[in-house]
């Protein structure tokens, strides 16, 4: 989905978050902005403790941490109870899905900085302090996107996923490469006050939809620091190599392009056709190469109108 760089897993090399000393940040809040972290979860006991430890052992003293479990029938609740004293709130009950669970956390949140961290992902050491520096009261930044580390359960070498925000138009052109990795994205409360809650009708693309809505009024600051790790496994929602994610994204793409009679709508439509349908066959036939040349000219012409 994005340009990737092969790297050694920092989680593995540091032993994080398992080798950390059993110490929690206490008092000494100082001028640190409160950060709210929301973890939605359902039957993710295999990864949940890693997620929790990566948050509570950040050593960040002004932390508000919620876990909303959807009524798991594995050992998730036992794991949550193990860290109960580190949590601001948790519950385990049936919900209407991931977006609903996150929205419940947003309703309770009091943090100046907000994010969610899925229960099979984890923060790298120092992430929350870095985020506080980048999105603090005097930073003049409203949202932040960083790199992520993709870790395979089958032992493949980990991959560094570049996080990058260029502008709203490039975000909408996801077919050129998606660079917004959810676990490494944070935003200020002013953003939430303007944008509101996640769309609970969406199953896969709730994150993309939220970034698009943010981009209507705010920009994202980009950092090349790795902020999170992402466990890629068969049971994940995107464990099918993002097939269902892309299906939902492709079906809804036109909803972000503006009115059908607008030039922008047709620019996006032409660009998506070239990258998603034409390019895969362009090198196989003479007709395909000629058609690609024509569509590139058409797209350039539309852009200059």
Backbone torsions as a table, in degrees:
resi	resn	phi	psi	omega
1	UNK	NA	-20.9	-179.5
2	UNK	-145.1	168.7	173.8
3	UNK	-66.0	133.6	-176.3
4	UNK	-125.2	150.3	177.6
5	UNK	-124.2	131.1	-179.0
6	UNK	-76.4	128.3	178.9
7	UNK	-142.8	164.9	173.8
8	UNK	-77.0	140.3	179.9
9	UNK	-62.5	118.9	177.2
10	UNK	-66.7	-32.8	178.6
11	UNK	-60.5	-41.5	-178.6
12	UNK	-71.4	-42.4	-174.8
13	UNK	-70.2	-31.3	-179.2
14	UNK	-92.9	-12.9	-174.1
15	UNK	70.9	13.4	-177.5
16	UNK	-76.8	140.5	-1.5
17	UNK	-98.7	25.0	-174.9
18	UNK	-85.9	-31.3	-174.8
19	UNK	-89.4	-1.7	-177.9
20	UNK	-67.1	149.9	176.6
21	UNK	-65.6	146.4	-177.9
22	UNK	-77.5	67.1	178.2
23	UNK	-128.4	141.7	178.2
24	UNK	-114.3	151.8	176.0
25	UNK	-71.2	133.0	179.1
26	UNK	-133.5	140.5	178.4
27	UNK	54.4	-150.4	175.9
28	UNK	44.4	43.7	177.5
29	UNK	-67.1	-43.0	178.4
30	UNK	59.4	-132.2	-179.9
31	UNK	-97.3	12.7	-179.6
32	UNK	-66.1	129.3	175.7
33	UNK	-70.2	145.2	177.6
34	UNK	-70.7	132.2	177.7
35	UNK	-112.8	126.4	175.5
36	UNK	-98.9	124.0	175.6
37	UNK	-114.8	129.4	-179.3
38	UNK	-117.7	124.8	176.7
39	UNK	-113.5	110.8	170.6
40	UNK	-85.9	143.7	-175.8
41	UNK	-153.4	149.5	172.0
42	UNK	-156.1	114.2	177.7
43	UNK	52.8	47.4	-179.7
44	UNK	-117.2	36.2	-177.0
45	UNK	-57.0	-29.0	-178.2
46	UNK	-63.7	-25.2	-175.7
47	UNK	-121.9	-16.6	-169.1
48	UNK	-58.8	-41.6	-177.6
49	UNK	-65.4	-37.0	175.7
50	UNK	-60.3	-43.7	178.9
51	UNK	-59.7	-51.6	-176.8
52	UNK	-60.7	-47.8	-178.2
53	UNK	-62.3	-35.2	-179.0
54	UNK	-68.1	-18.5	177.6
55	UNK	-92.3	-53.5	-171.8
56	UNK	-72.0	-22.3	178.3
57	UNK	-98.2	19.0	171.4
58	UNK	-67.5	-20.8	-175.4
59	UNK	72.5	24.8	-178.0
60	UNK	-97.6	117.3	-167.7
61	UNK	-82.2	-15.7	-179.9
62	UNK	-112.1	61.6	-174.7
63	UNK	-108.0	135.9	170.7
64	UNK	-118.9	113.6	-172.3
65	UNK	-123.5	121.8	179.1
66	UNK	-115.5	142.1	169.7
67	UNK	-124.5	126.4	177.3
68	UNK	-117.6	102.0	179.9
69	UNK	-93.4	137.1	-174.9
70	UNK	-85.6	26.6	-179.5
71	UNK	87.8	44.6	-176.5
72	UNK	-59.9	147.5	177.7
73	UNK	-110.0	7.0	174.3
74	UNK	-95.5	-152.5	-176.7
75	UNK	-92.3	18.2	-177.3
76	UNK	-57.1	-45.5	-176.7
77	UNK	-63.2	-38.3	177.2
78	UNK	-61.8	-39.7	178.7
79	UNK	-65.9	-44.9	-179.8
80	UNK	-60.7	-44.6	-179.2
81	UNK	-62.0	-30.1	178.8
82	UNK	-60.4	-30.1	-177.7
83	UNK	-114.3	20.6	-172.9
84	UNK	-55.8	-38.7	-177.4
85	UNK	-67.9	-16.5	179.2
86	UNK	-91.1	-5.1	-174.0
87	UNK	-101.1	144.6	174.9
88	UNK	-78.6	-31.6	178.1
89	UNK	-168.6	146.8	171.2
90	UNK	-151.2	157.5	175.3
91	UNK	-152.9	157.8	174.9
92	UNK	-134.9	102.3	-179.8
93	UNK	-157.0	158.2	-179.0
94	UNK	-59.3	140.0	177.2
95	UNK	-134.9	-175.0	-176.7
96	UNK	-98.6	16.6	177.8
97	UNK	121.9	-178.6	-174.1
98	UNK	-59.8	-48.2	-177.9
99	UNK	-62.7	-39.1	178.0
100	UNK	-62.6	-43.2	179.2
101	UNK	-61.6	-44.5	179.6
102	UNK	-65.0	-41.3	179.8
103	UNK	-62.5	-35.3	176.6
104	UNK	-61.8	-37.8	176.7
105	UNK	-68.2	-40.9	178.8
106	UNK	-62.0	-36.8	178.8
107	UNK	-64.9	-32.9	180.0
108	UNK	-85.7	-15.6	-168.2
109	UNK	-66.4	145.4	172.8
110	UNK	-126.7	5.0	-175.7
111	UNK	-71.6	152.4	172.4
112	UNK	-77.1	-25.8	179.4
113	UNK	-123.7	138.3	-173.5
114	UNK	-128.1	154.0	174.4
115	UNK	-169.2	167.9	166.1
116	UNK	-128.4	150.4	-178.6
117	UNK	-130.8	111.9	-178.5
118	UNK	-64.0	156.9	-170.8
119	UNK	-80.4	10.2	168.6
120	UNK	-122.5	15.5	176.0
121	UNK	-118.0	172.2	179.6
122	UNK	-156.0	153.3	175.0
123	UNK	-83.4	148.1	171.5
124	UNK	-84.5	160.5	-178.7
125	UNK	-56.2	138.0	175.9
126	UNK	80.7	1.7	-175.9
127	UNK	-60.1	-48.8	-174.2
128	UNK	-67.6	-37.5	175.7
129	UNK	-63.9	-40.5	178.7
130	UNK	-64.2	-44.1	179.5
131	UNK	-61.1	-40.8	178.8
132	UNK	-60.8	-37.7	177.8
133	UNK	-66.8	-40.5	-175.4
134	UNK	-77.3	-29.2	-176.0
135	UNK	-119.2	19.5	179.8
136	UNK	-64.0	174.5	-173.9
137	UNK	-57.0	-36.0	-175.0
138	UNK	-101.1	11.8	-174.0
139	UNK	-78.9	-24.4	-174.2
140	UNK	63.7	15.9	173.8
141	UNK	-106.0	147.4	-176.9
142	UNK	-116.1	-24.4	178.6
143	UNK	-149.6	153.2	-174.2
144	UNK	-136.2	137.1	173.1
145	UNK	-128.3	133.3	179.4
146	UNK	-126.5	-175.7	178.1
147	UNK	-80.5	164.0	177.3
148	UNK	-135.3	159.2	178.8
149	UNK	-110.6	118.8	-179.7
150	UNK	-93.2	120.7	-174.1
151	UNK	-116.9	124.2	-175.9
152	UNK	-92.3	137.3	179.9
153	UNK	-72.9	-18.7	-177.8
154	UNK	-88.2	5.5	175.4
155	UNK	91.6	2.2	175.1
156	UNK	-59.0	153.1	176.3
157	UNK	-58.7	140.8	-179.8
158	UNK	-66.9	157.7	-179.2
159	UNK	-123.4	138.5	173.4
160	UNK	-88.8	122.4	179.9
161	UNK	-99.3	119.9	-178.8
162	UNK	-73.8	125.5	173.1
163	UNK	-97.9	132.8	-175.4
164	UNK	-159.2	133.9	172.3
165	UNK	-119.0	121.1	178.2
166	UNK	-97.1	-57.8	175.8
167	UNK	-167.5	176.5	-176.1
168	UNK	-62.4	-40.4	-178.4
169	UNK	-62.0	-44.8	179.9
170	UNK	-65.9	-34.5	176.2
171	UNK	-60.7	-42.9	-179.7
172	UNK	-69.1	-24.3	178.2
173	UNK	-87.4	56.0	-176.1
174	UNK	-61.8	-23.0	-179.9
175	UNK	-67.0	-14.0	176.4
176	UNK	-87.2	-0.9	-178.6
177	UNK	125.6	122.3	-175.9
178	UNK	-93.0	127.8	-172.1
179	UNK	-125.1	20.1	-177.5
180	UNK	-115.6	97.8	-174.1
181	UNK	-97.1	113.1	-165.9
182	UNK	-51.5	-44.4	-175.1
183	UNK	-68.5	-10.3	179.5
184	UNK	-114.7	28.6	-179.8
185	UNK	-123.2	134.8	-177.6
186	UNK	-137.8	155.8	180.0
187	UNK	-150.5	157.3	-179.4
188	UNK	-83.0	163.3	-178.5
189	UNK	-62.6	-32.6	177.9
190	UNK	-57.7	-32.8	178.1
191	UNK	-67.9	-47.8	178.9
192	UNK	-60.9	-40.4	179.3
193	UNK	-60.5	-31.6	-180.0
194	UNK	-85.8	-41.6	-171.1
195	UNK	-88.8	-36.9	178.5
196	UNK	88.4	-151.4	-171.9
197	UNK	-90.4	166.0	175.9
198	UNK	-70.3	154.4	177.2
199	UNK	-79.3	111.2	-175.6
200	UNK	-76.9	-4.7	176.0
201	UNK	-80.9	-14.4	-176.7
202	UNK	-93.0	137.3	-178.6
203	UNK	-100.1	-39.7	-175.5
204	UNK	-111.2	-42.5	-169.8
205	UNK	-99.1	25.3	178.4
206	UNK	-59.5	-32.2	179.7
207	UNK	-72.2	-50.1	179.7
208	UNK	-56.7	-45.2	179.6
209	UNK	-58.2	-39.2	-178.5
210	UNK	-70.2	-39.5	178.2
211	UNK	-64.1	-39.8	178.8
212	UNK	-62.7	-43.2	179.1
213	UNK	-65.3	-38.1	175.7
214	UNK	-62.3	-41.4	-174.1
215	UNK	-66.8	-13.5	176.2
216	UNK	-66.6	-28.3	-174.9
217	UNK	-125.8	-17.0	-174.5
218	UNK	-137.0	158.9	173.5
219	UNK	-106.3	161.9	176.2
220	UNK	-105.8	130.7	170.6
221	UNK	-78.1	137.6	179.9
222	UNK	-104.0	134.8	172.5
223	UNK	-126.0	145.4	178.2
224	UNK	-91.5	13.9	177.1
225	UNK	-81.8	140.3	175.9
226	UNK	-78.9	118.3	-175.5
227	UNK	-102.1	-22.9	-174.8
228	UNK	-149.6	163.5	172.2
229	UNK	-113.9	143.5	-178.0
230	UNK	-122.6	117.8	178.2
231	UNK	-83.6	117.6	179.1
232	UNK	-97.8	115.4	-176.3
233	UNK	-145.5	163.0	-172.4
234	UNK	-63.3	-29.6	-176.8
235	UNK	-83.3	-6.9	-179.6
236	UNK	-69.4	156.0	178.4
237	UNK	-60.0	-30.0	179.3
238	UNK	-104.2	18.7	-178.6
239	UNK	-69.6	-5.5	176.1
240	UNK	-93.9	26.9	-177.1
241	UNK	63.2	36.8	174.7
242	UNK	67.1	20.4	-177.9
243	UNK	-60.7	-51.9	-178.8
244	UNK	-69.5	-33.2	176.2
245	UNK	-59.9	-48.0	-179.1
246	UNK	-68.1	-33.9	177.3
247	UNK	-61.0	-47.9	178.4
248	UNK	-65.1	-39.5	-179.4
249	UNK	-64.9	-44.7	179.8
250	UNK	-65.3	-37.6	-179.9
251	UNK	-66.7	-30.5	-174.8
252	UNK	-102.0	-6.2	-171.8
253	UNK	-53.0	-43.6	-175.1
254	UNK	-62.7	-20.3	-179.3
255	UNK	-68.0	-18.8	-178.4
256	UNK	-98.8	0.1	-171.3
257	UNK	-92.9	-3.2	-176.9
258	UNK	89.9	-177.3	-178.2
259	UNK	-56.4	146.3	-177.3
260	UNK	-61.5	-26.8	-178.7
261	UNK	-85.9	-2.3	-177.7
262	UNK	-83.0	153.3	177.3
263	UNK	-64.1	-39.0	179.3
264	UNK	-56.6	-43.3	-179.1
265	UNK	-57.5	-44.7	-177.0
266	UNK	-76.9	-27.7	173.4
267	UNK	-64.3	-46.8	177.9
268	UNK	-63.1	-41.9	-177.9
269	UNK	-62.2	-45.1	179.6
270	UNK	-64.7	-43.3	-179.5
271	UNK	-63.4	-43.1	-180.0
272	UNK	-63.8	-39.3	179.3
273	UNK	-63.4	-43.8	-178.6
274	UNK	-62.3	-49.2	-174.5
275	UNK	-76.7	-35.3	-172.1
276	UNK	-93.6	-30.1	-174.8
277	UNK	-118.1	-38.8	-174.2
278	UNK	-80.5	-46.1	-175.6
279	UNK	-58.3	-38.5	-179.9
280	UNK	-58.7	-24.0	-178.0
281	UNK	-113.7	-1.6	-171.6
282	UNK	-61.7	-32.0	-177.1
283	UNK	-88.1	-3.8	-175.3
284	UNK	-94.3	-22.6	-177.3
285	UNK	-138.2	153.0	176.1
286	UNK	-65.8	-40.7	179.6
287	UNK	-61.7	-41.2	179.8
288	UNK	-61.5	-41.9	179.8
289	UNK	-65.2	-40.2	178.9
290	UNK	-66.9	-40.3	179.4
291	UNK	-66.5	-38.7	178.1
292	UNK	-62.3	-40.9	178.6
293	UNK	-62.8	-41.2	179.2
294	UNK	-64.5	-43.9	-177.7
295	UNK	-68.1	-34.9	176.6
296	UNK	-64.0	-40.9	177.8
297	UNK	-65.1	-39.8	179.3
298	UNK	-65.1	-43.3	179.7
299	UNK	-62.9	-41.3	178.7
300	UNK	-65.0	-40.3	179.5
301	UNK	-63.3	-45.0	179.3
302	UNK	-62.3	-36.2	-179.2
303	UNK	-68.5	-24.6	-177.4
304	UNK	-94.2	-3.6	-179.2
305	UNK	-74.4	NA	NA
